Amino acid sequence: MSPETIPTPDKYTATWVSHSSISDFLKCPRGYFLRNVYKDPKTGHKMAIVTPPMALGGAVHEVIESLAVLPVTDRLKISLVKRLDPVWEKNSGKLGGFSDHNIEMEYKERAIRMLINLQEEPGPILNKAIKIKTGSMGLPNYYLSEEDNIILCGKIDWLEYLEKKNAVHIIDFKTGKYEEKEDSLQLPIYLLLATNTQTKKVAKASYWYLDRDDGIVEKKLPNMDDAYEKVSKVARRIKLARQLKHFLCPLKGCRNCIPYERILKGEGEKVGVSDTRQDVYILAA
């Protein structure tokens, strides 16, 4: 494409991609559409389904992420369990996808154990951290391709500042029971984001399994060029699918799209609207 025909980048018309939206697309294009593109004609909002594991993960992440803006000496002055209470209230009952009080308490106890483990062995939490500026769009982002008008965005859980190296350590907190798959694009995406949205070199990356004894597990950093190629390839597929309005489930119905199809059929119960203006639903088992 010649310089004369390259369109002017426009963040408001760009295709935005993230780790979650790319994962959605790779699992099921129809599920991607229903979660990331479709808007309820009555409310103008996208839709989201809340489940207990999501509520647990969201609450724990919110507590931990709130520490990054505090001075190191203040981060653990207030018990992390105490910090959890007001956060959990926002996701209590149906707002967190809980069908009864006992189930909710089981999940809250898990969250409490994770935060106690973290408080007892805080590791990098007591080191300096870098907070990436979010700008007017609310998320760290950069142009993955100005030519294609594609923006990569996303929030990295924690960036530990390594003073001796003048570099950063990417840390992703895991609250689920399963390990991230080896072919996941999460690390390539986070490497690209961290490299292009702040000034320090990325020296290492780790997953921190909060519900397990092994805790922090360092991962091999992806090659930067490989990361760009892999992420760009999927991002361009997403842009093309959006242009063609072509979002088909390869199985003609799978666990990634069927729950959202059920909402369209009126089977979901709307329980609220999220901070990001999504209509939040729960589904009966």
Secondary structure, 3 states (H helix, E strand, C coil): CCHHHCCCCCCCCCEEECHHHHHHHHHCHHHHHHHHCCCCCCCCCEEEECCHHHHHHHHHHHHHHCCCCCCHHHCCCCCHHHHHHHHHHCCCHHHHCCCCHHHHHHHHHHHHHHHHHHHHCCHHHHCCECCCCCHHHCCCEEEEECCCCEEEECCCCEEEEECCCCEEEEEEEECCCCCCCCCCCHHHHHHHHHHHHCCCEEEEEEEEECCCCCCEEEECCCCHHHHHHHHHHHHHHHHHHHHHCCCCCCCCCCCCCHHHHHHHCCCCEEEEECCCCEEEEECCC
